[in-house]
Amino acid sequence: METFDLAPDYTISRVIRGGWQLAGGHGAIDRDSAIADMAAFAEAGIVTFDCADIYTGVEAMIGAFRAEFGRTHGKAALERIHVHTKCVPDLAILNRITKRDVAAIIDQSLQRLGMERLDLVQFHWWDYDAPAYVDVAVWLDELRREGKIRYVSGTNFDVPRVKEFLAAGVPLRTLQVQYSVLDHRPENGLVELCQANGIDLLCYGSVAGGFLGERWLGVPEPKGELENRSLTKYKLIIDDFGGWALFQELLAALAAVAARHGVDIATVASRHVLDRTGVAAVIVGARNRSHLVRNLAIGALRLTDEDRAAIDAVIAKRQGPEGDVYTLERDRTGRHGSIMKYNLNAVS
């Protein structure tokens, strides 16, 4: 597995094990099996894990995994494991949030994960009309200086907001954003800004919730309700990209590249993102270790100029999505924003 140095003493795997699928929205989760699966990923070199305060039960599961992994593998092995979590204050409290609320979220994550200091906290804010987001970022940085957080980061912030954080002196280490062959919105100014300010990108959505896979190649467009919220979310991105016919053309191009390399479509799609300017890692959701071999293949794959040209030829036909990162999703009355859940944090 490839690695990336976020700092001289902080190395992550370039494929990060995502935790959203362990929150129950994709089916029942067996806790003991999930913990054993995390150990298998770590032993194989995928040593960085992504979660959030609002992913029900996931921080506690990762905390149990860390405790068990430390017992069985020793302190040195445990120190190579890094956990990236999030601070996501509920929409309902944004206009009255205090530093005490933020500290409570951080303390809750520390307790669940069984850590004395959180490795990296990615801050998310639902509504820019609630103006305290810069205050919250500053408070998180104060908690960093107090020793509760190692690195302060952001997730889903656009160019103007990142500039505000930088002006306020908040040292964002990374920014987590949606980025895929279907969604190049980070390239509308954010990549350039982050490059200029030493902010690395951690990217989710590289397999579009599973749409970028053989299962969807050559099949009719799905109608009606999809089986989980992740597919619902990314079907909207496919619609913005140019619709089902163009999506099928993209899948065919990805499949041809995959066949040349003896891998699958999802591996090619994730490698495409990993090769983009400014990207440190991709966050790939996995419910269990059946995905491990394919996740490891992302690190081993090397796309050729011919591969990239074939993929880019289809991407050049896209119609969208347009605008800055997460702008579409912030419209709570729109197609993208209306499917979100905004009040999932226990601290309110």
Rosetta silent file (secondary structure, phi, psi, omega in degrees, C-alpha in Angstrom):
SEQUENCE: METFDLAPDYTISRVIRGGWQLAGGHGAIDRDSAIADMAAFAEAGIVTFDCADIYTGVEAMIGAFRAEFGRTHGKAALERIHVHTKCVPDLAILNRITKRDVAAIIDQSLQRLGMERLDLVQFHWWDYDAPAYVDVAVWLDELRREGKIRYVSGTNFDVPRVKEFLAAGVPLRTLQVQYSVLDHRPENGLVELCQANGIDLLCYGSVAGGFLGERWLGVPEPKGELENRSLTKYKLIIDDFGGWALFQELLAALAAVAARHGVDIATVASRHVLDRTGVAAVIVGARNRSHLVRNLAIGALRLTDEDRAAIDAVIAKRQGPEGDVYTLERDRTGRHGSIMKYNLNAVS
SCORE:     score description
SCORE:     0.000 S_00000001
   1 L     0.000  131.750  174.649    0.000    0.000    0.000 S_00000001
   2 L   -65.437  151.317  175.766    1.256    3.459   -0.896 S_00000001
   3 E  -124.541  165.868  179.931    1.710    5.925    1.937 S_00000001
   4 E  -142.361  133.015  179.328    1.660    9.707    2.190 S_00000001
   5 E   -89.873  104.880  174.099    3.370   11.931    4.739 S_00000001
   6 E   -73.530  -23.257  175.889    0.891   14.531    5.996 S_00000001
   7 E  -156.678  164.326 -178.114    3.668   15.690    8.324 S_00000001
   8 L   -54.281  -29.571 -178.100    7.218   14.473    9.056 S_00000001
   9 L  -116.027   24.110 -176.722    5.875   12.297   11.881 S_00000001
  10 E  -143.231  101.018 -175.884    2.425   11.507   10.467 S_00000001
  11 E  -113.689  131.346  178.370    2.111    8.964    7.657 S_00000001
  12 E  -115.737  159.564  169.277   -1.189    7.707    6.280 S_00000001
  13 E   -78.021  143.737 -176.928   -2.100    4.994    3.801 S_00000001
  14 L   -75.478  -11.308  165.522   -3.207    6.469    0.483 S_00000001
  15 E  -110.113  122.625 -179.593   -6.306    4.305    0.679 S_00000001
  16 E  -105.989  133.748  178.594   -8.290    5.131    3.807 S_00000001
  17 E   -76.905  115.910 -179.853  -10.876    2.716    5.157 S_00000001
  18 E   -78.806  153.367 -176.445  -14.165    4.599    5.308 S_00000001
  19 L  -111.479   -6.816 -174.300  -16.591    4.097    8.179 S_00000001
  20 H   -58.285  -39.126 -176.778  -19.939    5.346    6.859 S_00000001
  21 H   -69.208  -11.633  178.357  -21.028    1.869    5.726 S_00000001
  22 H   -91.110    1.601 -176.131  -20.592    0.593    9.288 S_00000001
  23 H   -86.639    0.253  175.276  -23.225    2.981   10.655 S_00000001
  24 L   101.860  -14.146 -178.005  -26.123    0.671    9.795 S_00000001
  25 L   -72.534  -12.906  179.843  -27.537    2.463    6.767 S_00000001
  26 L  -111.456   16.599 -179.527  -26.274   -0.253    4.427 S_00000001
  27 L   122.197  166.731 -177.652  -27.524   -3.201    6.478 S_00000001
  28 L   -63.297  143.423 -178.424  -26.985   -4.832    9.845 S_00000001
  29 L  -117.282  128.468  172.197  -23.418   -4.848   11.171 S_00000001
  30 L   -87.806  115.014 -172.384  -21.906   -7.595   13.329 S_00000001
  31 H   -58.446  -47.205 -177.038  -19.644   -5.713   15.743 S_00000001
  32 H   -64.201  -41.029  178.968  -17.125   -8.511   16.350 S_00000001
  33 H   -66.229  -38.750  179.902  -16.761   -9.227   12.636 S_00000001
  34 H   -63.119  -40.426  179.627  -16.367   -5.516   11.884 S_00000001
  35 H   -66.822  -42.054  177.273  -13.554   -5.219   14.428 S_00000001
  36 H   -63.773  -37.991  177.914  -11.808   -8.293   13.012 S_00000001
  37 H   -63.365  -41.057  177.403  -12.149   -6.840    9.514 S_00000001
  38 H   -58.823  -41.184  178.605  -10.468   -3.600   10.648 S_00000001
  39 H   -62.628  -39.991  178.868   -7.531   -5.636   11.929 S_00000001
  40 H   -62.975  -41.902  177.400   -7.247   -7.392    8.563 S_00000001
  41 H   -62.467  -45.480 -178.268   -7.126   -4.057    6.751 S_00000001
  42 H   -63.719  -42.224  179.549   -4.483   -2.720    9.141 S_00000001
  43 H   -63.890  -27.808 -179.572   -2.334   -5.839    8.826 S_00000001
  44 H   -85.588   -6.460  176.504   -2.479   -5.460    5.026 S_00000001
  45 L   111.430   -6.602  174.026   -1.228   -1.864    5.164 S_00000001
  46 L   -88.212   91.839 -166.756   -4.460    0.145    5.120 S_00000001
  47 L  -107.232    8.630 -179.720   -3.691    1.775    8.452 S_00000001
  48 E  -119.857  133.781 -173.735   -5.837    4.910    8.278 S_00000001
  49 E  -125.888  136.910  179.705   -9.514    4.907    9.190 S_00000001
  50 E  -110.991  135.517  177.688  -12.155    7.565    8.573 S_00000001
  51 L  -149.905 -165.850  179.584  -15.232    8.009   10.747 S_00000001
  52 L  -160.117  154.942  174.880  -17.400   10.751   12.246 S_00000001
  53 L   -59.904  -27.648 -176.783  -19.142   11.728   15.425 S_00000001
  54 L   -96.145    2.152  174.002  -22.457   11.327   13.551 S_00000001
  55 L   -85.169  102.874 -169.843  -21.753    7.816   12.163 S_00000001
  56 L   -54.758  118.315  174.529  -23.814    5.861   14.676 S_00000001
  57 L    80.968   -9.608 -170.767  -21.658    3.453   16.652 S_00000001
  58 H   -74.768  -43.440  177.730  -18.615    3.676   14.379 S_00000001
  59 H   -57.373  -43.406 -179.446  -16.273    5.653   16.668 S_00000001
  60 H   -64.260  -38.202  177.402  -16.955    3.166   19.464 S_00000001
  61 H   -64.319  -43.227  179.006  -16.260    0.236   17.120 S_00000001
  62 H   -66.501  -35.876  175.416  -12.975    1.762   16.009 S_00000001
  63 H   -60.249  -43.033  177.653  -12.125    2.408   19.657 S_00000001
  64 H   -65.542  -39.651  176.034  -12.676   -1.269   20.426 S_00000001
  65 H   -60.272  -46.016 -179.850  -10.571   -2.220   17.395 S_00000001
  66 H   -59.939  -43.519 -179.619   -7.717    0.035   18.576 S_00000001
  67 H   -62.424  -45.479 -179.603   -7.777   -1.471   22.035 S_00000001
  68 H   -67.844  -41.734 -179.084   -7.724   -5.032   20.685 S_00000001
  69 H   -64.158  -39.216  177.332   -5.092   -4.246   18.046 S_00000001
  70 H   -63.795  -39.511  179.305   -2.828   -2.705   20.664 S_00000001
  71 H   -66.122  -40.308 -173.534   -3.150   -5.790   22.866 S_00000001
  72 H   -89.079  -25.432 -173.785   -2.410   -8.235   20.054 S_00000001
  73 H  -115.737  -13.125  177.222    0.133   -6.296   17.989 S_00000001
  74 L    95.349  166.176 -174.273    1.867   -4.025   20.487 S_00000001
  75 H   -63.340  -42.399 -177.486    2.311   -0.303   20.981 S_00000001
  76 H   -62.062  -40.942  178.617    4.531    0.297   17.926 S_00000001
  77 H   -66.926  -40.163  179.878    1.951   -1.269   15.585 S_00000001
  78 H   -63.770  -34.889 -178.936   -0.861    0.704   17.212 S_00000001
  79 H   -66.593  -18.812  176.698    1.025    3.967   16.691 S_00000001
  80 L   -82.427  -12.309  178.557    0.898    3.377   12.923 S_00000001
  81 L   -84.295  126.339  176.577   -2.902    3.339   13.062 S_00000001
  82 E  -121.086  139.730 -179.231   -4.457    6.760   12.484 S_00000001
  83 E  -119.630  122.138  176.314   -8.112    7.635   12.920 S_00000001
  84 E  -103.935  117.858  178.018   -9.656   10.649   11.204 S_00000001
  85 E  -114.236 -171.713 -177.135  -12.974   11.663   12.685 S_00000001
  86 E  -132.838  160.043  170.984  -15.288   14.644   12.211 S_00000001
  87 E  -120.591  107.987 -173.970  -16.919   17.406   14.193 S_00000001
  88 L  -126.146   84.347  177.941  -20.410   17.930   12.769 S_00000001
  89 L   -60.744  142.183  179.792  -22.584   20.172   14.956 S_00000001
  90 L   -61.063  145.488  175.803  -26.288   19.660   14.396 S_00000001
  91 H   -53.619  -36.963 -174.297  -28.075   22.098   12.115 S_00000001
  92 H   -64.853  -20.832 -176.202  -30.456   22.881   14.981 S_00000001
  93 H  -110.180    3.885 -171.794  -27.743   24.446   17.171 S_00000001
  94 H   -60.720  -34.587 -177.623  -25.656   26.344   14.608 S_00000001
  95 H   -83.091   -2.918  178.003  -27.085   29.756   15.517 S_00000001
  96 H  -134.559   17.880 -175.416  -26.457   29.266   19.227 S_00000001
  97 L   -67.512  146.365  178.157  -23.357   27.080   19.276 S_00000001
  98 L  -127.046  168.055  175.882  -20.678   27.693   21.916 S_00000001
  99 H   -61.556  -31.569  178.108  -17.157   26.485   22.487 S_00000001
 100 H   -61.737  -40.192  176.753  -18.592   24.270   25.213 S_00000001
 101 H   -61.440  -44.588 -178.987  -20.738   22.478   22.601 S_00000001
 102 H   -65.291  -44.527  179.068  -17.700   21.944   20.386 S_00000001
 103 H   -61.351  -35.395  178.792  -15.579   20.724   23.286 S_00000001
 104 H   -65.173  -40.140  176.597  -18.353   18.271   24.218 S_00000001
 105 H   -61.919  -44.516 -179.423  -18.295   16.789   20.707 S_00000001
 106 H   -65.791  -43.881  179.190  -14.512   16.407   20.888 S_00000001
 107 H   -62.260  -38.539  177.501  -14.616   14.906   24.386 S_00000001
 108 H   -62.134  -43.422  178.562  -17.272   12.439   23.230 S_00000001
 109 H   -64.788  -41.090  177.065  -15.062   11.346   20.314 S_00000001
 110 H   -58.203  -44.042 -178.365  -12.051   10.978   22.635 S_00000001
 111 H   -67.067  -46.201 -178.714  -14.089    8.763   24.941 S_00000001
 112 H   -63.309  -41.097 -176.780  -15.548    6.627   22.164 S_00000001
 113 H   -83.249  -12.486 -179.049  -12.204    6.134   20.431 S_00000001
 114 L    67.628   39.080 -176.529  -10.287    5.584   23.665 S_00000001
 115 L  -119.657  150.955  174.007   -7.702    8.220   22.752 S_00000001
 116 L   -86.346  -23.947  178.109   -6.004   10.962   24.715 S_00000001
 117 L  -146.139  128.938  177.822   -5.636   13.076   21.580 S_00000001
 118 E   -72.575  137.207 -177.471   -7.598   12.842   18.346 S_00000001
 119 E   -64.893  -52.024 -174.630   -5.355   12.367   15.316 S_00000001
 120 E  -154.680  125.247 -178.084   -7.253   14.569   12.866 S_00000001
 121 E  -112.462  121.785 -177.726  -10.636   16.282   13.203 S_00000001
 122 E  -103.141  113.731 -173.706  -12.500   17.252   10.030 S_00000001
 123 E   -87.733  130.241  176.908  -14.971   20.057   10.698 S_00000001
 124 L  -123.359  144.241 -178.237  -18.255   20.230    8.762 S_00000001
 125 L  -133.633  127.445 -172.327  -20.834   23.045    8.825 S_00000001
 126 L   -76.542  -33.985 -166.923  -24.331   22.662    7.406 S_00000001
 127 L  -139.262  111.785 -179.599  -25.393   26.257    6.760 S_00000001
 128 L   -66.850  -19.073  176.817  -23.210   29.219    5.795 S_00000001
 129 L   -69.773  -19.414  170.433  -26.033   31.595    6.767 S_00000001
 130 L   -86.729  110.078 -162.351  -25.246   30.646   10.361 S_00000001
 131 L   -81.383    3.320 -171.536  -22.088   32.755   10.687 S_00000001
 132 L   -84.418    7.521 -174.512  -20.226   31.006   13.527 S_00000001
 133 H   -62.701  -34.535  176.646  -18.286   28.558   11.360 S_00000001
 134 H   -67.946  -40.822  176.610  -15.070   30.588   11.625 S_00000001
 135 H   -57.755  -44.595 -178.870  -15.508   30.773   15.414 S_00000001
 136 H   -63.543  -42.071  177.591  -15.910   26.996   15.579 S_00000001
 137 H   -61.028  -41.017  178.026  -12.771   26.457   13.506 S_00000001
 138 H   -64.733  -41.316  178.402  -10.860   28.789   15.843 S_00000001
 139 H   -62.923  -39.825  176.763  -12.223   26.920   18.879 S_00000001
 140 H   -62.209  -39.266  177.997  -11.076   23.625   17.378 S_00000001
 141 H   -67.130  -34.365  174.425   -7.626   25.112   16.903 S_00000001
 142 H   -64.424  -39.720  176.126   -7.669   26.198   20.552 S_00000001
 143 H   -65.943  -32.158  173.790   -8.518   22.610   21.503 S_00000001
 144 H   -62.360  -46.184 -179.645   -5.580   21.522   19.338 S_00000001
 145 H   -67.556  -24.604  175.936   -3.266   23.794   21.311 S_00000001
 146 L   -78.385   -8.288  175.691   -4.737   22.371   24.512 S_00000001
 147 L    98.369    7.422 -178.950   -3.624   18.918   23.380 S_00000001
 148 L   -89.487  -18.120 -177.069   -6.966   17.323   22.506 S_00000001
 149 E  -134.733  137.123  176.902   -6.452   17.366   18.719 S_00000001
 150 E   -83.175  -48.289  179.694   -3.337   16.737   16.674 S_00000001
 151 E  -135.384  137.239  174.851   -4.513   18.298   13.392 S_00000001
 152 E   -97.593  131.684 -178.864   -7.526   20.462   12.538 S_00000001
 153 E  -137.697  177.383  179.715   -9.044   19.888    9.118 S_00000001
 154 E  -128.927  166.266  173.469  -12.228   20.624    7.222 S_00000001
 155 E  -142.901  132.541  175.465  -14.740   18.788    5.115 S_00000001
 156 L    68.026   23.496  175.900  -16.979   20.049    2.301 S_00000001
 157 L   -91.067  145.475 -178.105  -15.890   23.695    2.554 S_00000001
 158 L   -93.470 -179.469 -175.053  -15.721   25.815   -0.583 S_00000001
 159 H   -57.954  -50.747 -178.721  -13.112   28.319   -1.744 S_00000001
 160 H   -59.107  -39.118 -178.804  -14.484   31.418    0.064 S_00000001
 161 H   -71.040  -38.758  177.039  -14.771   29.573    3.376 S_00000001
 162 H   -61.964  -39.643  176.787  -11.283   28.071    3.174 S_00000001
 163 H   -62.081  -38.900  177.742   -9.954   31.573    2.578 S_00000001
 164 H   -64.033  -42.103  178.858  -11.807   32.768    5.694 S_00000001
 165 H   -63.005  -43.224  179.846  -10.272   30.006    7.809 S_00000001
 166 H   -64.213  -40.588  178.587   -6.806   30.810    6.538 S_00000001
 167 H   -63.932  -29.828  179.146   -7.326   34.524    7.230 S_00000001
 168 L   -83.416   -0.657  177.532   -8.351   33.617   10.785 S_00000001
 169 L    83.474   15.159  179.588   -5.096   31.710   11.268 S_00000001
 170 L   -81.837  119.191 -174.279   -6.648   28.230   11.394 S_00000001
 171 L   -84.245   75.861  179.065   -3.977   25.766   10.171 S_00000001
 172 L   -61.426  124.464  179.787   -6.082   23.368    8.098 S_00000001
 173 L   -86.027  -40.086  179.189   -3.990   20.248    7.486 S_00000001
 174 E  -140.743  170.062  171.714   -6.369   18.571    5.044 S_00000001
 175 E  -136.709  126.320  178.098   -9.722   19.073    3.393 S_00000001
 176 E   -94.676  125.726 -176.356  -12.106   16.186    2.782 S_00000001
 177 E  -141.828  158.938  173.264  -14.163   16.612   -0.387 S_00000001
 178 E   -79.778  130.871 -175.178  -16.194   14.604   -2.863 S_00000001
 179 L  -155.371  126.329 -179.110  -14.100   13.898   -5.965 S_00000001
 180 L  -159.744  177.255  174.418  -14.595   11.296   -8.677 S_00000001
 181 L   -62.590  -20.296  178.623  -14.633   10.653  -12.407 S_00000001
 182 L   -91.987  -21.236 -170.006  -18.227   11.921  -12.198 S_00000001
 183 L  -136.236  101.093 -179.314  -17.564   14.945  -10.000 S_00000001
 184 L  -105.163   23.398 -176.867  -14.633   17.286  -10.687 S_00000001
 185 H   -57.469  -31.766  177.012  -15.949   20.237   -8.680 S_00000001
 186 H   -57.543  -22.178 -178.714  -12.735   20.492   -6.570 S_00000001
 187 H   -78.452   -3.035  178.648  -10.991   21.592   -9.769 S_00000001
 188 L   -90.224   48.553  174.494  -13.098   24.782   -9.856 S_00000001
 189 L   111.993  -28.659 -175.229  -10.624   26.697   -7.715 S_00000001
 190 H   -71.305  -42.865 -179.870  -10.272   24.582   -4.585 S_00000001
 191 H   -57.404  -46.355 -179.124   -7.365   22.428   -5.745 S_00000001
 192 H   -61.806  -44.502  179.522   -5.335   25.519   -6.672 S_00000001
 193 H   -62.909  -44.079 -179.571   -6.071   27.226   -3.339 S_00000001
 194 H   -66.037  -40.563  177.298   -5.158   24.145   -1.335 S_00000001
 195 H   -59.477  -39.846 -177.625   -1.948   23.628   -3.299 S_00000001
 196 H   -71.686  -17.990 -174.419   -0.911   27.212   -2.587 S_00000001
 197 L  -121.617   17.067  174.033   -1.514   26.794    1.147 S_00000001
 198 L    67.017   31.583  179.338   -0.176   23.319    1.856 S_00000001
 199 L  -106.004  122.286  179.680   -3.582   21.688    2.336 S_00000001
 200 E   -92.525  150.120 -178.060   -3.864   18.104    1.120 S_00000001
 201 E   -97.664  133.273  170.059   -7.113   16.592   -0.147 S_00000001
 202 E  -112.333  121.958 -165.219   -8.710   13.459    1.277 S_00000001
 203 E  -115.207  131.812  174.304  -11.385   12.378   -1.175 S_00000001
 204 E  -111.211  168.286  178.881  -14.607   10.459   -0.767 S_00000001
 205 L    82.058   11.715 -174.454  -17.084    9.325   -3.401 S_00000001
 206 L   -66.338  -21.860  176.221  -14.461    7.870   -5.727 S_00000001
 207 L  -112.896   12.477  173.804  -16.695    4.857   -6.460 S_00000001
 208 H    51.406   47.371  176.300  -19.959    6.847   -6.266 S_00000001
 209 H    66.755   13.814 -178.266  -21.505    4.680   -3.580 S_00000001
 210 H   107.937   -9.959  177.750  -20.957    1.559   -5.705 S_00000001
 211 L   -62.847  -32.418 -179.848  -22.330    2.900   -8.995 S_00000001
 212 L   -85.037   74.453 -178.194  -18.805    2.796  -10.455 S_00000001
 213 L  -159.862  165.703 -175.963  -18.748   -0.972  -10.677 S_00000001
 214 H   -59.707  -29.126 -178.281  -19.504   -3.903  -12.956 S_00000001
 215 H   -54.535  -32.036 -173.692  -22.972   -4.353  -11.418 S_00000001
 216 H  -100.919   -0.142 -178.281  -24.233   -1.251  -13.248 S_00000001
 217 L   -76.724  125.029  174.925  -22.536   -1.768  -16.614 S_00000001
 218 L    74.904   18.712  179.770  -24.982   -2.385  -19.457 S_00000001
 219 L  -111.446  156.740  178.935  -28.125   -2.297  -17.307 S_00000001
 220 L   -64.936  157.809  178.000  -31.186   -0.058  -17.661 S_00000001
 221 L   -62.835  130.902 -179.755  -31.426    3.086  -15.596 S_00000001
 222 L   -68.039  142.642  178.241  -32.863    2.277  -12.149 S_00000001
 223 L  -118.906  152.180  177.644  -36.303    3.653  -11.423 S_00000001
 224 L    78.725 -162.208 -174.447  -37.961    4.324   -8.115 S_00000001
 225 L   -74.463  133.134  177.192  -36.385    4.115   -4.682 S_00000001
 226 L   -87.276  168.629 -167.515  -32.809    2.847   -4.472 S_00000001
 227 L   -76.004  -17.075  176.924  -31.636    0.478   -1.768 S_00000001
 228 L  -154.654  168.184 -175.871  -29.721    2.992    0.370 S_00000001
 229 H   -66.309  -29.554  179.977  -29.073    6.699    0.804 S_00000001
 230 H   -63.634  -47.403  177.951  -25.611    6.443   -0.712 S_00000001
 231 H   -64.156  -38.893  177.688  -26.936    5.222   -4.054 S_00000001
 232 H   -58.706  -44.647 -179.326  -29.683    7.854   -3.947 S_00000001
 233 H   -61.380  -47.994 -173.610  -27.069   10.567   -3.424 S_00000001
 234 H   -80.787  -20.234  172.634  -24.783    9.464   -6.249 S_00000001
 235 H   -63.700  -34.285  175.527  -27.586    8.806   -8.720 S_00000001
 236 H   -64.183  -37.109  177.153  -28.200   12.564   -8.552 S_00000001
 237 H   -66.294  -39.445  176.810  -24.536   13.139   -9.446 S_00000001
 238 H   -61.050  -42.561  177.939  -24.919   10.787  -12.422 S_00000001
 239 H   -59.836  -43.987  179.577  -27.929   12.804  -13.566 S_00000001
 240 H   -67.125  -34.966 -178.852  -25.890   16.014  -13.317 S_00000001
 241 H   -59.972  -34.143 -179.489  -22.931   14.399  -15.090 S_00000001
 242 L   151.597    3.462  176.391  -25.030   13.913  -18.199 S_00000001
 243 L    97.263  176.917 -170.872  -27.485   11.118  -17.542 S_00000001
 244 H   -66.375  -36.782 -178.742  -27.517    7.362  -17.746 S_00000001
 245 H   -64.686  -45.020  177.996  -26.348    7.035  -21.360 S_00000001
 246 H   -67.508  -36.720  176.070  -23.198    9.073  -20.763 S_00000001
 247 H   -59.968  -41.808  178.493  -22.656    7.233  -17.494 S_00000001
 248 H   -64.096  -37.059  176.588  -22.774    3.940  -19.407 S_00000001
 249 H   -63.435  -39.822  177.497  -20.185    5.295  -21.844 S_00000001
 250 H   -66.317  -44.872  178.066  -17.950    6.164  -18.889 S_00000001
 251 H   -58.924  -39.745  179.626  -18.427    2.738  -17.323 S_00000001
 252 H   -64.403  -40.730  177.487  -17.471    1.103  -20.622 S_00000001
 253 H   -64.646  -43.083  178.556  -14.279    3.170  -20.816 S_00000001
 254 H   -64.681  -38.760  179.703  -13.396    2.299  -17.219 S_00000001
 255 H   -64.819  -38.559  178.624  -14.144   -1.376  -17.876 S_00000001
 256 H   -65.085  -41.462  176.418  -11.795   -1.439  -20.871 S_00000001
 257 H   -64.520  -44.113 -179.437   -8.996    0.063  -18.775 S_00000001
 258 H   -59.668  -41.625 -179.277   -9.747   -2.379  -15.959 S_00000001
 259 H   -63.308  -37.843  179.851   -9.557   -5.344  -18.339 S_00000001
 260 H   -63.470  -29.910 -175.210   -6.122   -4.252  -19.576 S_00000001
 261 H  -104.726   -1.887  179.701   -4.820   -4.259  -16.006 S_00000001
 262 L    69.644   34.096  178.630   -6.701   -7.234  -14.608 S_00000001
 263 L  -126.762 -171.041  179.450   -8.612   -5.168  -12.046 S_00000001
 264 L  -108.819  173.489 -176.784  -12.187   -3.960  -11.642 S_00000001
 265 H   -60.324  -43.292 -177.757  -13.963   -0.703  -12.503 S_00000001
 266 H   -60.996  -37.461  179.339  -13.954    0.583   -8.921 S_00000001
 267 H   -64.604  -44.329  178.568  -10.181    0.200   -8.694 S_00000001
 268 H   -63.837  -43.620 -179.018   -9.648    2.228  -11.878 S_00000001
 269 H   -61.919  -40.945  178.970  -12.100    4.902  -10.725 S_00000001
 270 H   -70.131  -37.660  178.536  -10.341    5.285   -7.381 S_00000001
 271 H   -65.377  -35.948  176.342   -6.916    5.373   -9.002 S_00000001
 272 H   -55.259  -45.710 -179.917   -8.126    8.158  -11.289 S_00000001
 273 H   -69.590  -42.829 -177.908   -8.856   10.293   -8.215 S_00000001
 274 H   -59.969  -26.605 -179.061   -5.667    9.289   -6.418 S_00000001
 275 L   -87.450   -3.964 -179.240   -3.659   10.566   -9.396 S_00000001
 276 L   -74.520  151.753  179.861   -5.279   14.034   -9.399 S_00000001
 277 L   -56.594  132.848  173.144   -3.238   17.047   -8.319 S_00000001
 278 L    84.966   -2.959 -176.012   -3.264   17.664   -4.587 S_00000001
 279 E   -88.447  122.696  177.135   -4.862   14.368   -3.573 S_00000001
 280 E   -88.656  -36.172 -175.762   -3.215   12.618   -0.624 S_00000001
 281 E  -160.515  160.166  170.907   -5.661    9.728   -0.270 S_00000001
 282 E  -112.500  143.527  179.197   -9.028    8.297   -1.249 S_00000001
 283 E  -102.445  116.366 -174.242  -11.555    7.178    1.338 S_00000001
 284 E  -117.511  119.503  178.410  -13.154    3.910    0.274 S_00000001
 285 E   -71.167  141.738  178.260  -16.090    2.476    2.164 S_00000001
 286 L  -149.772  120.622  179.772  -15.973   -1.238    2.913 S_00000001
 287 L   -74.298  -27.893 -177.803  -18.501   -3.186    4.950 S_00000001
 288 L  -157.636  179.744 -172.826  -16.151   -6.157    5.355 S_00000001
 289 H   -74.273   -3.943  176.307  -12.824   -7.648    4.303 S_00000001
 290 H   -62.163  -19.609  178.795  -14.237   -9.027    1.044 S_00000001
 291 H   -89.531   -5.051 -169.192  -13.271   -5.616   -0.384 S_00000001
 292 H   -62.481  -47.541 -176.901   -9.697   -5.761    0.921 S_00000001
 293 H   -59.836  -42.155  179.613   -7.967   -7.239   -2.133 S_00000001
 294 H   -68.584  -35.692  176.936   -9.620   -4.685   -4.420 S_00000001
 295 H   -65.914  -39.284  177.153   -8.749   -1.837   -2.061 S_00000001
 296 H   -66.034  -32.104 -179.148   -5.102   -2.930   -2.049 S_00000001
 297 H   -64.703  -25.083  178.385   -5.145   -3.040   -5.854 S_00000001
 298 H   -59.762  -43.153 -179.332   -5.779    0.722   -5.930 S_00000001
 299 H   -67.956  -29.440 -176.781   -2.300    1.298   -4.531 S_00000001
 300 H   -86.045  -24.127 -174.738   -0.681   -1.097   -6.996 S_00000001
 301 L   -70.056  137.513  173.418   -2.402    0.123  -10.170 S_00000001
 302 L  -125.909  111.140  179.636   -0.521    2.459  -12.505 S_00000001
 303 L   -75.906  142.818  178.075   -2.625    4.059  -15.236 S_00000001
 304 L   -92.195  169.493  175.553   -0.958    4.698  -18.585 S_00000001
 305 H   -59.672  -37.375  177.966   -1.320    7.772  -20.764 S_00000001
 306 H   -62.941  -42.564  178.706   -3.580    5.687  -23.015 S_00000001
 307 H   -60.569  -49.159 -176.858   -5.789    4.796  -20.038 S_00000001
 308 H   -63.988  -38.130 -179.957   -6.100    8.383  -18.914 S_00000001
 309 H   -64.249  -39.583  179.982   -6.860    9.590  -22.440 S_00000001
 310 H   -65.254  -41.024  179.203   -9.709    7.068  -22.807 S_00000001
 311 H   -70.044  -45.043 -177.564  -11.266    8.143  -19.509 S_00000001
 312 H   -64.614  -29.524  179.659  -10.759   11.855  -20.146 S_00000001
 313 H   -63.185  -34.791  177.278  -12.410   11.602  -23.566 S_00000001
 314 H   -79.182  -42.373 -179.986  -15.682   10.661  -21.871 S_00000001
 315 H   -58.308  -32.595 -179.217  -15.277   13.108  -18.997 S_00000001
 316 L   -62.720  -16.978 -179.949  -14.898   15.898  -21.569 S_00000001
 317 L   -91.300   -2.235 -173.173  -18.558   15.334  -22.528 S_00000001
 318 L   -65.109  152.555  177.308  -19.899   15.890  -19.025 S_00000001
 319 L  -101.477  -17.747 -177.884  -22.549   18.527  -18.355 S_00000001
 320 L   179.625 -163.802   -2.372  -21.875   18.854  -14.624 S_00000001
 321 L   -70.580  148.679 -177.674  -22.044   18.972  -11.708 S_00000001
 322 L  -104.074  168.680  174.369  -20.982   22.599  -11.803 S_00000001
 323 L    92.874 -171.617 -178.505  -19.899   25.066   -9.139 S_00000001
 324 L   -80.235  169.569 -177.727  -17.820   24.839   -5.986 S_00000001
 325 L   -63.063  137.166  171.858  -17.623   21.775   -3.770 S_00000001
 326 L    63.826   10.967  179.413  -20.784   20.862   -1.862 S_00000001
 327 L   -66.997  -44.970  178.839  -22.717   23.904   -3.131 S_00000001
 328 H   -59.666  -40.353 -176.103  -25.527   21.794   -4.587 S_00000001
 329 H   -70.769  -19.519 -177.985  -25.787   19.796   -1.361 S_00000001
 330 H   -80.997  -12.202  176.411  -26.192   22.942    0.763 S_00000001
 331 L   -82.383   99.575 -173.010  -29.551   23.811   -0.818 S_00000001
 332 L   -69.777  -12.751  176.587  -31.814   22.005    1.653 S_00000001
 333 L   -98.810   -5.927 -176.841  -34.822   22.404   -0.642 S_00000001
 334 L   -88.387  178.945 -177.073  -32.998   21.138   -3.722 S_00000001
 335 L   -58.913  -41.058 -175.949  -32.536   17.651   -5.134 S_00000001
 336 L   -81.260  -45.511 -174.668  -29.240   17.056   -3.363 S_00000001
 337 H   -74.351  -26.117 -175.042  -29.815   18.753   -0.039 S_00000001
 338 H   -70.707  -14.475 -179.832  -33.313   17.439    0.625 S_00000001
 339 H   -94.559   -3.223 -177.662  -32.061   13.871    1.146 S_00000001
 340 L   -76.259  156.239  170.692  -29.539   14.827    3.874 S_00000001
 341 L  -110.947  123.451 -165.409  -29.973   14.181    7.593 S_00000001
 342 L  -106.885   -8.935 -174.952  -28.947   17.269    9.524 S_00000001
 343 L  -133.882   71.254 -175.653  -29.347   16.500   13.218 S_00000001
 344 L  -109.324   -0.673 -175.639  -27.513   13.277   13.983 S_00000001
 345 L   -87.836  134.096  179.943  -25.186   14.397   16.740 S_00000001
 346 L   -69.878  -20.319 -178.528  -25.966   13.247   20.273 S_00000001
 347 L   -91.172  108.308 -179.813  -24.461   16.457   21.648 S_00000001
 348 L  -147.441    0.000    0.000  -27.100   19.196   21.373 S_00000001
